[in-house]
């Protein structure tokens, strides 16, 4: 099985780029791949629920919806 590491480096400073790691993770899960998310730099603030709730990238679902999918699938998230 392929393993994927999706890395987020942005949070509220660029909501669209921030969302990409979570979109990648959800897509990988749909494709039957093993996936892990790494939060670095500004993205570590996403560990705070109050901040994560405010993120909505252009053309993507709100970040809380994606986080719910990642949590339900027990995707490891490293901060």
C-alpha positions in Angstrom: 0.0 0.0 0.0 1.3 3.5 -0.9 2.0 5.8 2.0 1.3 9.6 1.7 2.5 12.4 3.9 0.4 15.5 3.4 2.1 18.6 4.9 0.3 21.8 5.8 2.4 25.0 6.3 -0.4 27.6 6.4 -3.5 28.3 8.4 -5.5 31.5 8.6 -2.7 33.3 6.6 -3.7 31.3 3.5 -6.9 29.2 4.0 -6.8 27.7 0.5 -3.2 26.4 0.9 -4.1 25.3 4.4 -6.9 23.1 3.1 -4.8 21.3 0.5 -3.2 18.9 3.0 -6.6 17.8 4.3 -8.1 17.5 0.8 -5.1 15.3 -0.1 -5.7 13.2 3.0 -9.4 12.7 2.2 -8.6 11.9 -1.4 -5.9 9.4 -0.4 -8.4 7.7 2.0 -10.9 7.4 -0.8 -8.2 5.8 -3.0 -7.3 3.2 -0.3 -4.0 4.8 0.6 -2.4 5.1 4.0 -2.0 8.8 4.8 -0.5 11.0 7.6 -0.8 14.8 8.0 2.0 17.0 9.3 1.3 20.5 10.6 4.4 22.8 10.5 4.9 26.5 10.7 1.7 28.6 10.8 -0.3 25.3 10.4 0.3 24.3 14.0 -2.4 26.8 15.0 -4.9 24.4 13.4 -4.5 22.3 16.5 -6.7 24.9 18.2 -10.3 24.1 17.4 -11.3 27.8 17.6 -8.9 28.6 14.8 -9.6 25.6 12.6 -13.3 26.4 12.7 -12.6 29.8 10.9 -10.7 28.3 7.9 -12.5 27.9 4.6 -10.4 27.7 1.4 -11.7 28.9 -1.9 -13.4 26.1 -3.8 -13.1 23.6 -1.0 -15.4 22.4 1.8 -15.0 24.2 5.2 -12.0 22.8 7.0 -14.0 21.5 10.0 -15.8 19.1 7.6 -12.5 17.8 6.3 -11.1 17.5 9.8 -14.1 15.4 10.8 -13.4 13.0 8.0 -9.7 12.7 8.9 -10.5 12.2 12.6 -13.1 9.5 11.8 -10.6 7.7 9.6 -8.0 7.9 12.5 -5.5 9.6 10.3 -2.4 10.5 12.3 -1.8 14.2 12.6 1.7 15.4 13.8 2.2 18.9 15.1 
